[in-house]
């Protein structure tokens, strides 16, 4: 390194402004984005892939495809203890559970002690929790992030995908989708 | 009456800021010299008026004047004094008034004391400061008036969010705020220097104490915030990479880089354009942080002040100030003449390396914070957490901390590797031995905590080596400051790595009389009983804990229920020993009548916050040293000038 070049390149000097411009465009979009949080997934209407995940915690069994074909529609929640929106949606999952909805969880790249802490803090609405350390199942069902929630019908077919946290106003919609999956 | 006075002086201060801006700009034009004399007094007056306005708001909160909307919405007559005081800034309007108060008062102080800088650069700086404050005056007066009256006084206030009723949180946000806003002074100096093309050592020396001061407050604020999150949220964690935490970390990273490049510019007249750019970036990060927190654009556990309309306003300010400043930088930077050169093996080069690493961490934190928003733009929603932040920031942080053991030993401009090899061998040996010991004794811990322990120990030791061969009594305060701050970072890293590697946890359902153990500590649940505080009631557990069979100590974890406004909060109980901390949380009562209890034993975790405070203390030493040096320099210059006039008179 020999200090600063005598003539600075014109492009490098404008780089901070360019980064700021990109940031600005992004947040403008973010601030005024449409409220629609549903994205039609290519996996809707397809059966779940074959998987058999080990238990992620001591007090809940693991999760396999066979158990997802129990004849009654259920929710499959993809979450992680390190995910902040997952904590935000916990009360809504709990509310769904209290209305008799069965919820299974897939914990993504998590450690059991972190998971226990998370579930102890925010409640544990799950019947089963599978441990998905390589995101295999997550990718297999077309989920690209946490949290995501899938409505699975009684035959193990994906009927609906909810991307992002379930907000209180989303709960009736989820219940509606579960009812649709029943038929 | 107090509310009306507060509002009136605030409007007057805003008017003075307009005058300050126009007088400043006219003074910089040819023929405008007549106005140059009024800029400093205007800045001082503006500072005084805003301070009066802020005191008026404090008074309204202390008296709990329920005819004022803000007080009614955020305070309660039953609240303890300290939280009435903290209520002043524990809300959007009050915190914005605090923001503008800090800006105006520091502008006033600059106008009063700054004598070294060229007069035109100082005027440009003060005009810049007025320009930035005007945006916040507009925000405050047009959309967030803190002095608004209710048509009918409220019968009782609605209180303060229970999470915020904590002594740590009463003072943590204003501390961070002073840091955020203190960087606005650095920003104004950078703008002033760009306008007058006066980027040199004098500019760096004028800016440095402000950067140092802001940086100290940021350091204390982040350390305190981390401790607050640790003991109130009851998760036993101390850093969550939450957007709000990142919002405070990013300005700190930029300010740290700025601090170091400022030193290079002040003593070596190198890194001119880079320092100016960091001056702009540091304050940009404060504003970006404020925007991310206030707009609610990102989901956060801290989202207490969310309002998209306010978000739009802050975004507009961001576009004007940051966009404008970066554009000015683009236009002017190519005309800033090149600074002094230095060799690849020199103090300057090591500081450049660390600056680049700091900016690297800043970049990945910014990217990680915004990433969920970016992917959302392409239709996917993700959350980014510690699995990304920890390893990726370590890629930059570990080389940086290794370099911190070498850089301070190097000479300015040019040095020979052979001169420092023997000295550098000491910390290198410490790192190697500690790493070996950890690998052999605890093979099961993960790689990052392992490296953290080794590098932290090496830095804690190696940071003292720049004192080698110096006369300790004559060593400048600034050098002591650097040594202490670097050592503090090593200590903090040791604490963090040890917490991550060696913590043990126990989750148990306990009856009164049951015993448990966590790590080396034996625990007994003695009793559970209700207790009452000034505006809350709680279930309190009494737990005795004994370390390796020693004398038991008593802990009182609580589950508190607040009455005004209603809310719940766990109050964890901590017991600190020299070699670690016991953390106890009382959970809910189970169906079988047993109580959910959680305990952690966290070896050496207090080092984390101790290290943070050491870093801040180092900054304080450096600040005292620099200010004392500046005062001395000003005195000497005055004396020289005085002698000169005497001699001239004799002629």
Interface residues (C-beta under 8 A of the other chain):
Chain A: X1 X2 X3 X4 X5 X6 X7 X8 X10 X13 X14 X16 X17 X20 X21 X23 X24 X26 X27 X28 X29 X30 X31 X33 X37 X39 X80 X82 X83 X84 X85 X86 X87 X88 X109 X113 X116 X117 X120 X121 X144 X145 X146 X147 X148 X163 X164 X165
Chain B: X234 X235 X236 X240 X242 X270 X271 X272 X273 X274 X277 X280 X281 X284 X288 X291 X295 X297 X299 X300 X301 X308 X311 X312 X315 X318 X319 X322 X323 X326 X327 X329 X330 X333 X334 X338 X339 X340 X341 X342 X343 X344 X348 X349 X352 X370 X372 X373 X374 X375 X376 X377 X379 X380 X381 X382 X383 X385 X386 X387 X505 X507 X587 X596 X598
